[in-house]
Amino acid sequence: MEYVKLGRSGLDVSRLSLGTMSFGVPERGNTPWSLNEEQSRPIIKKALELGINFFSTANMYSDGTSEEILGRALKDFSRRDEVVIATKIFVPMRKGPNALGLSRKAIMTEVDNSLRRLGTDYVDLYQIHRWDPSTPIEETVEALHDLVKAGKVRYIGASSMLAWQFAKAQHVAERNGWTRFVSMENRLNLLYREEEREMLPLCRDEGVGITPYLPLAAGRLTRDWNEQTARSEKDQVAKVLFVKTEEADRKVAERVAEVATDRGIPRAQVALAWLLQKEEVTAPIIGSTKISHLEDALSALSVKLTAEEIMSLEELYIPHPLV
């Protein structure tokens, strides 16, 4: 395993991060394809054995049960100071006022709930899951800064927003002497490259680490286009992401298959290798429901694509609607 700094921070993270949206009680939340605790623990343990120290979750994954499963597994299989735990806030965890968004009240409430579920007294990386247009960004950033000063959070990050919004958040932090964001968790893969236009250059200039989610496009880059899995049959969100550009996306996926066949390696390794060779990318967040998924991802670290292969993979891409 390779280890790198997360942006310009001093935090060392593995070159791959294990995402935990696949772990949780299937009957709770919006991921009925998720693995229960008994099924999840061997994958978390194997990730640690392979050298992964960076684990990404969110309060809303499987209605909080993802955090619970991850927290118990890390407590049993590792030491707290050896791992980097990232979680997120924005989506409401209950009905009623002050549940949604990034108000001071919501942030202060939800960080304590996440700490309780994770079974720890601090989160290494606390991320805002979405931009909150109904709360002044000054209120959000100051609240996050206060969590850092209180010792509940070590670093702060952001996810899934427009470049101007992230630039504004960083400016507010700098202007007031508050904690700056060190990471951006955004959607980036061979089927969705809109982040290359503004967000990646902004993060490179600002020294912000990129931790892309859906690096394999919810599995669409790893198998034949019409092949179905338990997740693809039930994941309604993923279906919406690709419906408007399906024909163009299929051609890109087929090109990944061609490169993989020529090299004699799995398609997942080609798609991940393309992402890992981007200078802005710190650690793609890989989802795993099998041990073999982890092993393929680790092998991708040693795959170095040629300039011709990268051009071949990229040339069929068409602009996509912003998500």
Residue frames relative to the residue before (quaternion, step in Angstrom):
aa qw qx qy qz dx dy dz
M 1.0000 0.0000 0.0000 0.0000 0.00 0.00 0.00
E 0.2878 -0.7252 0.5985 0.1819 3.55 -1.11 0.72
Y 0.1685 -0.7698 0.6081 0.0961 3.56 -1.20 0.60
V 0.0416 -0.7969 0.6022 -0.0249 3.56 -0.98 0.90
K 0.5644 -0.5646 0.4681 0.3789 3.55 -1.30 0.26
L 0.4081 -0.6759 0.5520 0.2680 3.56 -1.12 0.67
G 0.8015 -0.1362 0.0302 0.5814 3.55 -0.15 1.32
R 0.7431 -0.3496 0.2848 0.4945 3.56 -0.96 -0.88
S 0.4306 0.6832 -0.4766 0.3475 3.57 1.25 0.31
G 0.5376 -0.6166 0.4630 0.3412 3.55 -1.31 0.06
L 0.4787 0.7019 -0.4111 0.3305 3.57 1.31 0.05
D 0.2539 -0.7648 0.5778 0.1294 3.59 -0.80 1.08
V 0.0175 0.7948 -0.6049 0.0448 3.56 -0.79 1.06
S 0.5572 -0.5880 0.4636 0.3589 3.54 -1.18 0.54
R 0.6081 -0.5970 0.3955 0.3427 3.55 -1.16 0.67
L 0.7241 0.2656 -0.1958 0.6056 3.56 1.31 -0.20
S 0.1829 -0.7567 0.6179 0.1106 3.55 -1.10 0.76
L 0.3271 -0.7313 0.5588 0.2144 3.58 -0.99 0.77
G 0.2487 -0.7612 0.5857 0.1255 3.54 -0.70 1.13
T 0.2638 -0.8134 0.5077 0.1053 3.56 -1.00 0.80
M 0.3187 0.7463 -0.5280 0.2503 3.59 1.11 0.46
S 0.6316 0.5443 -0.3235 0.4474 3.59 1.23 -0.47
F 0.6795 0.4616 -0.2822 0.4956 3.59 1.28 -0.17
G 0.4837 0.6560 -0.4774 0.3281 3.59 -0.85 0.90
V 0.6194 -0.5083 0.4251 0.4210 3.54 -1.29 0.14
P 0.4359 -0.7479 0.4272 0.2610 3.63 -0.43 1.17
E 0.6744 0.5160 -0.2897 0.4416 3.57 1.08 -0.71
R 0.7056 0.4147 -0.2577 0.5136 3.60 1.25 -0.16
G 0.7781 0.2963 -0.2266 0.5054 3.57 -0.97 0.80
N 0.5985 -0.5948 0.4196 0.3345 3.57 -1.27 -0.38
T 0.6126 0.5133 -0.3751 0.4697 3.61 1.12 0.63
P 0.0794 -0.8489 0.5216 0.0324 3.59 0.40 1.18
W 0.6232 0.5356 -0.3346 0.4614 3.59 1.28 -0.20
S 0.4567 0.7179 -0.4381 0.2899 3.62 1.24 -0.07
L 0.4937 -0.6452 0.5060 0.2896 3.54 -1.32 0.48
N 0.4487 -0.6753 0.5062 0.2940 3.58 -1.02 0.72
E 0.7462 -0.4262 0.2553 0.4432 3.59 -1.27 0.12
E 0.6485 0.5250 -0.3273 0.4434 3.59 0.89 -0.85
Q 0.6944 0.4587 -0.2695 0.4846 3.58 1.02 -0.78
S 0.6680 0.5388 -0.2949 0.4201 3.58 1.07 -0.71
R 0.6316 0.6054 -0.3417 0.3433 3.57 0.90 -0.92
P 0.6564 0.4988 -0.3484 0.4461 3.68 0.84 -0.74
I 0.6402 0.5194 -0.3339 0.4570 3.60 1.06 -0.66
I 0.6441 0.5017 -0.3192 0.4812 3.59 0.98 -0.82
K 0.6488 0.5160 -0.3154 0.4619 3.58 0.96 -0.84
K 0.6600 0.5003 -0.3065 0.4691 3.58 0.94 -0.86
A 0.6110 0.5479 -0.3533 0.4491 3.59 1.00 -0.75
L 0.6530 0.5035 -0.3071 0.4752 3.58 0.96 -0.84
E 0.6525 0.5190 -0.3104 0.4566 3.57 0.97 -0.85
L 0.6819 0.4721 -0.2785 0.4844 3.59 1.11 -0.65
G 0.6125 -0.5960 0.3329 0.3985 3.58 1.27 -0.02
I 0.4407 0.6680 -0.4810 0.3580 3.59 1.21 0.16
N 0.0591 -0.8135 0.5783 0.0199 3.58 -0.77 1.02
F 0.6486 0.5214 -0.2701 0.4843 3.56 1.37 -0.15
F 0.0061 0.8194 -0.5686 0.0726 3.58 -0.49 1.23
S 0.1508 -0.8207 0.5508 0.0194 3.54 -0.72 1.15
T 0.0830 0.7855 -0.6068 0.0883 3.54 -0.77 1.08
A 0.2130 -0.7462 0.6051 0.1779 3.59 -1.28 -0.32
N 0.6100 -0.5824 0.3824 0.3775 3.54 -1.09 0.64
M 0.7260 0.4710 -0.2587 0.4292 3.59 1.00 -0.77
Y 0.4746 0.6708 -0.4610 0.3351 3.64 1.16 -0.18
S 0.8405 -0.1046 0.0116 0.5316 3.56 -0.68 1.18
D 0.6358 -0.5835 0.3196 0.3913 3.53 0.96 1.02
G 0.7621 -0.3884 0.1966 0.4793 3.57 0.95 0.89
T 0.5719 0.6264 -0.3901 0.3582 3.61 1.14 -0.36
S 0.5436 0.5917 -0.4081 0.4334 3.60 1.18 -0.36
E 0.6493 0.5018 -0.3155 0.4766 3.59 0.93 -0.88
E 0.6521 0.5260 -0.3210 0.4416 3.58 0.92 -0.86
I 0.6737 0.4902 -0.2939 0.4684 3.58 0.90 -0.94
L 0.6611 0.5025 -0.3105 0.4626 3.57 0.91 -0.88
G 0.6631 0.5268 -0.3095 0.4324 3.57 0.86 -0.94
R 0.6789 0.4813 -0.2985 0.4672 3.59 0.89 -0.89
A 0.6601 0.5113 -0.3158 0.4507 3.59 0.96 -0.84
L 0.6724 0.4878 -0.3085 0.4635 3.60 0.87 -0.88
K 0.6228 0.5365 -0.3392 0.4574 3.59 1.05 -0.69
D 0.7082 0.4592 -0.2561 0.4712 3.58 1.02 -0.81
F 0.7952 0.3645 -0.1520 0.4600 3.58 0.98 -0.85
S 0.8028 0.1985 -0.0886 0.5552 3.63 1.18 -0.25
R 0.4677 -0.5985 0.5456 0.3542 3.52 -1.38 -0.11
R 0.6047 -0.6100 0.3709 0.3530 3.57 -0.99 0.86
D 0.7070 0.4716 -0.2880 0.4413 3.60 0.91 -0.83
E 0.6145 0.5601 -0.3471 0.4338 3.60 1.26 -0.11
V 0.7479 0.3789 -0.2043 0.5053 3.60 1.19 -0.38
V 0.2917 -0.7165 0.6100 0.1718 3.51 -1.32 0.52
I 0.1050 -0.8073 0.5806 0.0136 3.57 -0.53 1.21
A 0.0684 -0.7806 0.6212 0.0097 3.54 -0.85 1.06
T 0.0593 0.7787 -0.6242 0.0214 3.56 -0.99 0.81
K 0.3384 -0.7650 0.5292 0.1424 3.56 -1.28 0.29
I 0.1692 -0.7644 0.6159 0.0883 3.53 -1.35 0.43
F 0.4211 0.6620 -0.5835 0.2096 3.54 -1.24 0.66
V 0.7111 0.4593 -0.2617 0.4636 3.56 0.74 -1.12
P 0.4990 -0.6740 0.4448 0.3145 3.63 -0.87 0.87
M 0.2698 -0.7657 0.5684 0.1334 3.54 -1.06 0.86
R 0.7589 0.1701 -0.1323 0.6146 3.56 1.31 0.09
K 0.5275 -0.6035 0.4836 0.3516 3.57 -1.27 0.13
G 0.6412 0.5442 -0.3836 0.3815 3.55 -1.19 0.52
P 0.6887 -0.4855 0.3403 0.4175 3.58 -1.29 0.15
N 0.8199 0.2636 -0.2163 0.4599 3.54 -1.32 0.54
A 0.5040 0.6353 -0.4384 0.3875 3.59 1.17 0.47
L 0.7306 0.4002 -0.2168 0.5091 3.58 1.00 -0.84
G 0.8031 0.4026 -0.2413 0.3671 3.52 -1.22 0.55
L 0.5794 -0.6158 0.4625 0.2670 3.48 -1.45 -0.25
S 0.2252 0.7606 -0.5681 0.2192 3.57 0.91 0.87
R 0.6511 -0.4871 0.3896 0.4325 3.57 -1.25 0.28
K 0.6485 0.5263 -0.3238 0.4446 3.57 0.92 -0.85
A 0.6763 0.4884 -0.3004 0.4623 3.59 0.86 -0.93
I 0.6635 0.5156 -0.3107 0.4442 3.58 0.89 -0.92
M 0.6914 0.4827 -0.2872 0.4544 3.57 0.83 -0.97
T 0.6528 0.5028 -0.3107 0.4738 3.58 1.10 -0.66
E 0.7444 0.4528 -0.2415 0.4272 3.54 0.72 -1.07
V 0.5945 0.5450 -0.3965 0.4386 3.63 1.02 -0.52
D 0.6520 0.5022 -0.3210 0.4686 3.60 0.98 -0.77
N 0.6357 0.5191 -0.3322 0.4648 3.58 1.03 -0.72
S 0.6546 0.5015 -0.3136 0.4707 3.59 0.98 -0.81
L 0.6377 0.5239 -0.3278 0.4598 3.60 0.96 -0.82
R 0.6449 0.5177 -0.3194 0.4626 3.56 1.00 -0.81
R 0.6868 0.4766 -0.2928 0.4641 3.59 0.87 -0.91
L 0.6956 0.4666 -0.2691 0.4753 3.59 1.00 -0.79
G 0.3590 -0.7606 0.4739 0.2607 3.57 1.21 -0.35
T 0.6004 0.5264 -0.3657 0.4781 3.57 1.04 0.79
D 0.4375 -0.7044 0.4848 0.2781 3.58 -1.20 0.31
Y 0.7851 0.1498 -0.1522 0.5814 3.59 1.26 0.18
V 0.2972 -0.7034 0.6160 0.1934 3.53 -1.30 0.50
D 0.4588 -0.6983 0.4737 0.2784 3.59 -0.87 0.90
L 0.8034 0.0464 0.0180 0.5934 3.58 0.94 -0.91
Y 0.0674 -0.7997 0.5966 -0.0039 3.58 -0.52 1.22
Q 0.0965 -0.8484 0.5199 -0.0243 3.55 -0.53 1.23
I 0.3774 -0.6685 0.5820 0.2681 3.54 -1.13 0.65
H 0.4197 -0.7727 0.4317 0.2008 3.54 -0.54 1.28
R 0.7793 0.0011 0.0178 0.6264 3.57 1.15 -0.68
W 0.5618 -0.5493 0.4820 0.3877 3.58 -1.32 0.15
D 0.2295 -0.7760 0.5758 0.1167 3.57 -0.96 0.89
P 0.2319 -0.8161 0.5128 0.1314 3.63 -0.21 1.21
S 0.6717 0.5200 -0.2975 0.4359 3.60 1.20 -0.34
T 0.7089 0.3757 -0.2508 0.5417 3.60 1.28 -0.03
P 0.4973 -0.6416 0.4774 0.3364 3.64 -0.84 0.84
I 0.5042 -0.6696 0.4469 0.3127 3.57 -0.86 0.93
E 0.5699 0.5916 -0.3807 0.4246 3.59 1.15 -0.54
E 0.6454 0.5157 -0.3198 0.4639 3.59 0.99 -0.82
T 0.6622 0.5167 -0.3015 0.4513 3.57 0.95 -0.90
V 0.7127 0.4631 -0.2772 0.4481 3.58 0.74 -1.04
E 0.6399 0.5142 -0.3401 0.4587 3.60 0.98 -0.73
A 0.6370 0.5220 -0.3299 0.4614 3.58 1.00 -0.78
L 0.6471 0.5053 -0.3153 0.4759 3.59 0.98 -0.82
H 0.6261 0.5350 -0.3230 0.4664 3.57 1.03 -0.83
D 0.6562 0.5148 -0.3098 0.4565 3.57 0.96 -0.84
L 0.6139 0.5363 -0.3470 0.4639 3.60 1.10 -0.64
V 0.6297 0.5207 -0.3297 0.4729 3.57 1.04 -0.77
K 0.6902 0.4784 -0.2819 0.4640 3.57 0.86 -0.94
A 0.6614 0.4951 -0.3036 0.4746 3.59 1.15 -0.56
G 0.5066 -0.6784 0.4014 0.3493 3.59 1.27 -0.18
K 0.5036 0.6562 -0.4287 0.3634 3.59 1.23 0.12
V 0.7687 0.1951 -0.0814 0.6036 3.58 1.23 -0.55
R 0.3381 -0.7498 0.5338 0.1963 3.59 -1.00 0.82
Y 0.7886 0.0036 0.0461 0.6131 3.59 0.94 -0.94
I 0.2562 -0.7551 0.5763 0.1790 3.58 -1.25 0.38
G 0.0770 -0.7882 0.6104 0.0182 3.53 -1.19 0.68
A 0.3121 -0.7323 0.5747 0.1901 3.55 -1.34 0.08
S 0.1460 -0.7872 0.5949 0.0710 3.55 -1.30 0.27
S 0.8989 0.0462 0.0084 0.4356 3.52 -1.24 0.67
M 0.5045 0.5929 -0.4923 0.3895 3.54 0.26 1.29
L 0.6127 -0.5341 0.4184 0.4052 3.56 -1.30 0.08
A 0.6377 -0.5619 0.3642 0.3807 3.55 -1.15 0.61
W 0.6539 0.5119 -0.3392 0.4420 3.61 0.92 -0.78
Q 0.6228 0.5379 -0.3429 0.4530 3.57 1.08 -0.66
F 0.6739 0.4826 -0.2977 0.4736 3.57 0.92 -0.88
A 0.6234 0.5287 -0.3382 0.4662 3.60 1.03 -0.76
K 0.6419 0.5195 -0.3219 0.4631 3.58 1.00 -0.79
A 0.6477 0.5211 -0.3192 0.4550 3.58 0.94 -0.86
Q 0.6587 0.4945 -0.3101 0.4748 3.60 0.96 -0.83
H 0.6415 0.5298 -0.3230 0.4510 3.57 0.99 -0.81
V 0.6357 0.5233 -0.3237 0.4660 3.57 0.98 -0.85
A 0.6501 0.5149 -0.3178 0.4596 3.59 0.95 -0.85
E 0.6929 0.4770 -0.2837 0.4603 3.59 0.83 -0.95
R 0.6521 0.5400 -0.3179 0.4267 3.59 0.93 -0.89
N 0.7707 0.3573 -0.1759 0.4974 3.56 1.05 -0.78
G 0.4908 -0.6744 0.4290 0.3467 3.59 1.25 0.01
W 0.4346 0.6920 -0.4573 0.3509 3.56 1.17 0.61
T 0.6934 -0.4735 0.3497 0.4156 3.56 -1.32 0.23
R 0.3340 -0.7446 0.5482 0.1828 3.57 -0.92 0.98
F 0.5329 -0.5959 0.4970 0.3374 3.53 -1.30 0.43
V 0.2275 -0.7993 0.5445 0.1131 3.58 -0.89 0.93
S 0.8060 0.2069 -0.0966 0.5461 3.61 1.20 -0.28
M 0.1591 -0.7410 0.6437 0.1056 3.51 -1.36 0.45
E 0.1465 -0.7686 0.6198 0.0608 3.56 -0.71 1.14
N 0.1388 0.8166 -0.5400 0.1493 3.56 -0.22 1.26
R 0.5658 -0.5888 0.4601 0.3485 3.51 -1.32 0.31
L 0.2045 0.7711 -0.5695 0.1982 3.56 -0.58 1.17
N 0.3033 0.7107 -0.5919 0.2294 3.56 -0.75 1.11
L 0.7305 -0.4421 0.2850 0.4355 3.59 -1.24 0.06
L 0.6916 0.4455 -0.2801 0.4948 3.60 1.22 -0.34
Y 0.7734 0.1671 -0.1268 0.5982 3.60 1.26 -0.13
R 0.0723 0.8347 -0.5303 0.1298 3.56 -0.18 1.37
E 0.3037 0.7874 -0.4952 0.2063 3.59 1.18 0.38
E 0.5804 0.5978 -0.3698 0.4112 3.59 1.18 -0.51
E 0.5473 0.6244 -0.3944 0.3937 3.60 1.22 -0.35
R 0.6048 0.6085 -0.3566 0.3697 3.59 1.13 -0.60
E 0.8463 0.0473 0.0249 0.5300 3.60 0.69 -1.05
M 0.6911 0.5122 -0.3156 0.4005 3.59 0.81 -0.93
L 0.6741 0.4941 -0.3166 0.4485 3.60 0.87 -0.85
P 0.6601 0.4782 -0.3347 0.4727 3.66 0.86 -0.73
L 0.6213 0.5364 -0.3438 0.4560 3.59 1.02 -0.75
C 0.6967 0.4712 -0.2824 0.4614 3.58 0.83 -0.96
R 0.6082 0.5341 -0.3560 0.4671 3.60 1.06 -0.66
D 0.6777 0.4905 -0.2874 0.4664 3.59 0.92 -0.89
E 0.7325 0.4302 -0.2243 0.4775 3.57 1.02 -0.84
G 0.4380 -0.7042 0.4561 0.3229 3.59 1.23 -0.19
V 0.4027 0.7079 -0.4675 0.3438 3.56 1.12 0.76
G 0.4054 -0.7188 0.5119 0.2386 3.58 -0.87 0.94
I 0.2828 -0.7456 0.5828 0.1561 3.56 -1.09 0.78
T 0.0245 -0.7844 0.6197 -0.0150 3.58 -0.84 1.04
P 0.1409 -0.8586 0.4858 0.0842 3.60 0.35 1.20
Y 0.2411 -0.7341 0.6117 0.1696 3.53 -1.13 0.72
L 0.7911 0.2316 -0.2496 0.5081 3.56 -1.28 0.51
P 0.1054 0.8369 -0.5322 0.0726 3.64 0.83 0.88
L 0.7294 0.3600 -0.2187 0.5390 3.57 1.23 -0.46
A 0.4763 -0.6983 0.4154 0.3359 3.57 1.29 0.42
A 0.6549 -0.5332 0.2945 0.4473 3.56 0.87 1.06
G 0.7434 -0.4318 0.2071 0.4669 3.57 1.05 0.82
R 0.5079 0.6855 -0.4158 0.3149 3.59 1.20 -0.25
L 0.6704 0.4780 -0.2990 0.4823 3.58 1.21 -0.40
T 0.6726 0.5290 -0.2834 0.4331 3.58 1.27 -0.09
R 0.7848 0.2416 -0.1064 0.5607 3.60 1.23 -0.24
D 0.6779 -0.4422 0.3697 0.4564 3.55 -1.32 0.10
W 0.6428 -0.6054 0.3106 0.3519 3.56 -0.96 0.92
N 0.7675 0.3698 -0.2010 0.4835 3.60 0.89 -0.85
E 0.4675 0.6756 -0.4476 0.3530 3.58 1.24 0.05
Q 0.2485 -0.7934 0.5454 0.1059 3.56 -0.88 0.98
T 0.1303 -0.7544 0.6370 0.0900 3.54 -1.24 0.60
A 0.7004 -0.4352 0.3333 0.4572 3.56 -1.29 0.10
R 0.6754 0.4830 -0.3044 0.4668 3.58 1.01 -0.78
S 0.6866 0.5021 -0.3155 0.4208 3.60 0.76 -0.98
E 0.6396 0.5302 -0.3256 0.4514 3.58 1.13 -0.57
K 0.7856 0.3454 -0.1551 0.4895 3.59 1.10 -0.70
D 0.6256 0.5611 -0.3418 0.4208 3.60 1.19 -0.46
Q 0.2092 -0.8220 0.5215 0.0928 3.57 -0.03 1.31
V 0.6084 0.5589 -0.3569 0.4361 3.61 1.06 -0.65
A 0.6677 0.5063 -0.3046 0.4528 3.58 0.85 -0.96
K 0.6215 0.5512 -0.3493 0.4335 3.60 1.00 -0.74
V 0.6597 0.5173 -0.3049 0.4520 3.58 0.96 -0.85
L 0.6255 0.5892 -0.3396 0.3824 3.59 1.01 -0.81
F 0.7940 0.3469 -0.1549 0.4745 3.59 1.00 -0.74
V 0.4801 0.7330 -0.4168 0.2418 3.58 1.19 -0.31
K 0.7066 0.4909 -0.2835 0.4235 3.64 0.95 -0.78
T 0.7775 0.2764 -0.1460 0.5457 3.60 1.19 -0.42
E 0.1970 0.8541 -0.4705 0.1015 3.54 1.22 0.47
E 0.6751 0.5034 -0.3210 0.4334 3.61 0.83 -0.88
A 0.6715 0.4748 -0.2970 0.4852 3.59 0.92 -0.87
D 0.6493 0.5231 -0.3211 0.4491 3.59 0.95 -0.83
R 0.6174 0.5522 -0.3467 0.4402 3.57 1.02 -0.77
K 0.6496 0.5203 -0.3201 0.4526 3.60 0.99 -0.80
V 0.6322 0.5142 -0.3305 0.4761 3.57 1.04 -0.75
A 0.6508 0.5175 -0.3140 0.4583 3.59 0.94 -0.90
E 0.6466 0.5097 -0.3169 0.4709 3.57 1.03 -0.75
R 0.6262 0.5252 -0.3372 0.4674 3.59 1.08 -0.65
V 0.5965 0.5413 -0.3525 0.4763 3.58 1.09 -0.70
A 0.6490 0.5218 -0.3117 0.4575 3.58 0.95 -0.88
E 0.6415 0.5292 -0.3229 0.4519 3.59 1.00 -0.79
V 0.6652 0.4898 -0.3020 0.4758 3.58 0.90 -0.91
A 0.6521 0.5183 -0.3129 0.4563 3.57 0.97 -0.86
T 0.6467 0.5144 -0.3164 0.4659 3.59 0.97 -0.83
D 0.6550 0.5165 -0.3137 0.4537 3.59 0.92 -0.86
R 0.7233 0.4166 -0.2347 0.4982 3.57 1.06 -0.74
G 0.3818 -0.7396 0.4740 0.2873 3.57 1.19 -0.40
I 0.5743 0.5525 -0.3862 0.4645 3.57 1.08 0.77
P 0.6305 -0.5324 0.3882 0.4103 3.63 -1.20 0.33
R 0.6162 -0.5739 0.4003 0.3615 3.56 -1.16 0.61
A 0.5978 0.5836 -0.3657 0.4103 3.58 1.03 -0.75
Q 0.6499 0.5238 -0.3256 0.4441 3.59 0.98 -0.76
V 0.6310 0.5184 -0.3341 0.4705 3.60 1.05 -0.70
A 0.6816 0.4917 -0.2958 0.4540 3.60 0.84 -0.97
L 0.6748 0.4780 -0.2943 0.4791 3.59 0.98 -0.80
A 0.6289 0.5410 -0.3372 0.4451 3.59 0.99 -0.80
W 0.6139 0.5408 -0.3454 0.4596 3.59 1.04 -0.74
L 0.6819 0.4862 -0.2815 0.4684 3.56 0.94 -0.89
L 0.6772 0.5182 -0.2897 0.4347 3.57 0.92 -0.93
Q 0.6666 0.5066 -0.3085 0.4515 3.58 1.15 -0.50
K 0.5108 0.5985 -0.4423 0.4305 3.59 1.25 0.12
E 0.4748 -0.7173 0.4241 0.2832 3.59 -0.63 1.08
E 0.6561 0.5311 -0.3241 0.4270 3.62 1.07 -0.59
V 0.6382 0.5754 -0.3209 0.3983 3.58 1.15 -0.62
T 0.2677 -0.7694 0.5659 0.1271 3.54 -0.82 1.07
A 0.7956 -0.1682 0.1850 0.5518 3.57 0.62 -1.16
P 0.2990 -0.7417 0.5700 0.1883 3.61 -0.46 1.11
I 0.3579 -0.7168 0.5579 0.2163 3.56 -1.09 0.76
I 0.1378 -0.8208 0.5526 0.0431 3.54 -0.37 1.24
G 0.2753 -0.7203 0.6103 0.1816 3.53 -1.06 0.80
S 0.0293 -0.8214 0.5692 -0.0215 3.58 -0.92 0.80
T 0.0488 -0.7808 0.6222 0.0275 3.53 -0.92 0.95
K 0.7328 0.2658 -0.1952 0.5952 3.57 1.36 0.12
I 0.5980 -0.5572 0.4340 0.3789 3.57 -1.19 0.57
S 0.6289 0.5617 -0.3401 0.4164 3.59 1.00 -0.78
H 0.5796 0.5730 -0.3806 0.4369 3.61 1.12 -0.54
L 0.6518 0.5062 -0.3071 0.4739 3.58 1.00 -0.84
E 0.6742 0.5071 -0.2981 0.4466 3.57 0.90 -0.91
D 0.6265 0.5175 -0.3320 0.4790 3.58 1.05 -0.72
A 0.6571 0.5196 -0.3107 0.4492 3.56 0.93 -0.90
L 0.6496 0.5113 -0.3178 0.4644 3.58 0.95 -0.84
S 0.6513 0.5212 -0.3152 0.4526 3.59 0.97 -0.82
A 0.5873 0.5970 -0.3663 0.4056 3.59 1.14 -0.60
L 0.5611 0.6183 -0.3882 0.3902 3.60 1.15 -0.48
S 0.7260 0.4167 -0.2392 0.4919 3.58 1.13 -0.57
V 0.5534 0.5904 -0.4025 0.4280 3.60 1.26 0.04
K 0.0600 -0.7909 0.6090 -0.0043 3.57 -0.69 1.11
L 0.2630 -0.7892 0.5401 0.1279 3.55 -0.36 1.26
T 0.4488 -0.6666 0.5218 0.2861 3.56 -1.13 0.66
A 0.6594 -0.4900 0.3812 0.4241 3.56 -1.28 0.29
E 0.6414 0.5245 -0.3242 0.4565 3.58 1.04 -0.75
E 0.6512 0.5049 -0.3190 0.4683 3.58 0.99 -0.79
I 0.6455 0.5133 -0.3262 0.4620 3.58 0.95 -0.81
M 0.6411 0.5124 -0.3229 0.4713 3.59 0.97 -0.83
S 0.6428 0.5292 -0.3160 0.4548 3.56 0.99 -0.85
L 0.6781 0.4940 -0.2880 0.4618 3.58 0.96 -0.86
E 0.7453 0.4461 -0.2180 0.4450 3.57 1.02 -0.80
E 0.6060 0.6519 -0.3511 0.2909 3.58 1.04 -0.72
L 0.6878 0.4923 -0.2877 0.4493 3.62 1.12 -0.48
Y 0.4736 0.7026 -0.4280 0.3144 3.59 1.26 -0.15
I 0.1259 -0.7621 0.6296 0.0835 3.55 -1.12 0.73
P 0.6140 -0.5475 0.3914 0.4124 3.64 -1.10 0.49
H 0.2313 -0.7800 0.5739 0.0936 3.53 -1.07 0.89
P 0.5673 -0.5496 0.4662 0.3984 3.58 -1.18 0.40
L 0.5204 -0.6410 0.4586 0.3285 3.58 -1.01 0.78
V 0.1667 -0.7591 0.6234 0.0851 3.54 -1.08 0.85
